[in-house]
Amino acid sequence: MKDMKQSDIFLKIRDIKISFKNKGKKFTAVNETSLDIKKGEIFGLVGESGSGKTTIARAIVGVQNLSDGAIYMDEQIVAGKASSLYHLNTYIKNKIIDLENKLYSIVYVIKNQTKKLKNIYFNNKKKVTEIKYYSNRIINLTKIKFIDEVYEYILKLINIIVSKEERIKKFVNNIHLQVPEIPLELEKSILKKIEEVIINENALKLKIEEAYLLTTNFLKKWEENSKEKVQLNNYIKSFFVLFDFIVNINNDIFKNLNIVKTAHKENLLLTSPERIKNKLLPSYYKKIYVSRDDFIKECRLQINKLSQENNEFNNKKIKKYKLYLKDFWSNENISIKNCEKILQIYKLKDSINYDKLKVLSSKLKSTDFEINLKNKISNNIKLTDKELDEISLKFDYIKKLLIEILLKVKILLKNILNE
């Protein structure tokens, strides 16, 4: 099946879900099923009675509605609708939030139970107290059962999340063949990112399974031995040992979860509609861009620091930073209004007022663009139409940069590393 060419596939069933309602209750007959049937192939579907074979066949011929997923014939949708990557990623995001909230509920319970047990432990430290089957009245196992049930629920969540990621992966795989506008390189990048997310989600799952196994075994041990005599403080110590293990595992779980959240946030942005992307992008710009004002401030700060010790190495650095300040377009180091007025006068061509140009020139600052204008004005150079267009174009570019007030960090880093 893996070696099957895309052109050989006649019928594609992708993640179909078919549900029925009976007396107010929902029953899922087919859940996220996918398969491919090649052209000219005789395909058999085998399964137990009630496993959904007939239901799938009915969906293929169009007499059974789909709750989710789609059926394609020669790459054309004949039933259902194509998966929305954005809706799938949003669904995953909500499940991740639910998972994180459940983890915090465990943290809260452990914190409160630890405090309570410490009080019981120190109050009974000098006593030899034996407890029998009624120990649950002294220390209730209900909270441990709650933690155990929460971990079980979290495992279900992580399984759902991984299955949805796999669904997205299948959808994206070979998408460049169906949508020529999507280049193969982009498809590979998306698949690589999804694969990274799935790896981290599976690592998260292993840690959650470890914690779930701990609580389950703890409950089993004390429920089986509920009628045996045991010293109270030894009983309490077993709780402390359990909580210590859970806290350490939870620390690892939260680390993995943060990796998953970050990677999934990027996937969500990648598949978001344009209006949502425009809202989310500014937060990413902060990570890869620095404001012009901050850059200038940092340059001046470095110059002040380096000036405190006079040596050849520092002097070279200072020279570089001063060059950045001099050539770095900002409202602070370039006179936009005077540049505009100068260009407007030059555009008058035959009625250029050079006296007025010289007055404006004296108000210019020291960027290369302004120095160039100053030289032309001081020498009474008349600009050709081509020269005026070139200067105007460059000035428009400078103004655009000033409006955006953003500078790519990687360009700065490259300059500094080349010092």
C-alpha positions, 0 to 999 in steps of 0.5 A: 500500500505504501508503494502505491502511486497516487495516480493508481488510486481510484477511491480514497476513504479518509478518516470517515466517521459515521454515527447514529442516534437511538433513543437520544443516545449516540452510537458511532458505527465507523470511527476515523476509518481510512483506506485506498482502492486502486483502479481495477482492484477487487477489494474485500472488506472483512469483519465481524457482524456489526463492525461497520462493513455495510455502513461503509459500503452505504457511505461509498454509494451515497446513501449514508451520510458521514459525520466526519471525513470524506470519500474521494473518487478520482481525487474528487469529493463524492461524500463528506468534506475535506478536512480543515487543518485549522479546525483539526489543529484547533481541536488539538489545541483545546485537548492540550489545554484540557490535558494541562488543566487536568495535570494542574488539578493533580498538582493541587491535590498532591499539595493539599494532601502532603500538607494534611499528611504532614500534620498527621505524621508529626502528631503521631510521630511518638505514638505506635498507632496500628490501623486495620481495615478502617484506615481509610477513615484516617487517611482517605484513598479517594484522593489517590483514586482521583489522581489515578482517574485523572491520569487515565483520562489524560492518557485518553486525551493524549491518544486522541491528540496523537490520532488527530496529528496522524490524521493531519499527517496523512492529509498533508502527505502528497498534498503537492500532487493534489494542490500544485500551488503547494511546493514539495519543499513546503509539504516536507517542512510541514510533515517534518514539523508534524513528525516532531510534534508526534515524537514529543507527544509519544514521549509525553504519553510514556511519562503519563503511563509511568505515573498512571502505573504508579498510582494504580499499583499503589491503590492495588497494594493498599486495597488488597492489604486493607485488613492488615495491621500497619503502623500509621506513620509507615502508612503515611510514608508510603504516600510521601514516597508516591507523591515524590515520584509523581512530582518528579514525573510531573516535572518531566511531563510539564517539560514535554508538554511545553515542547508540544504546546510550542510546536503545535502553536506553530502548526496552528499558525501555519494552518490558520485563515489569513485574518487569524494569522494577522492577529497572531503574527505580531507575537512571532515578530517579537521573537525574530525582530527587534525594534529600531529604537531598542537597537539604537539604545543597545548600540549606544549602551555598548559604545558607553561600556567600551569607551570606559577602557581605551584599547585597539579592540574596543576602538574597533568595536566602537567604530562599528557601533557608530557606523550602525548608528550613522547608517541606521535609518530611524526617525532619530538619525534621519531628517525625513521632512527635510529630505521630502522638501528637498526632493519636492524642490528638485521635482520642480526641475526648471525652477529649482531654488538652490538657496532654499535647498542649501538651507534645508541641506544644513538641517540634514543629518549624517546618514549616507542618503543625506550626505549624498543629498548634501553633496549634490546641493553644495555643488549645485548639481542638477538631477536628471529624471533618471537620477531623481527617480532613483533617489525618490525610490530609495527614499520611499524604501527608507520611509517604508522601513521607518513605518514598519520600525522593524529590523531582522535580527539575523542581519544584525547578528551576521554583521556583528559576527563578521566584525 
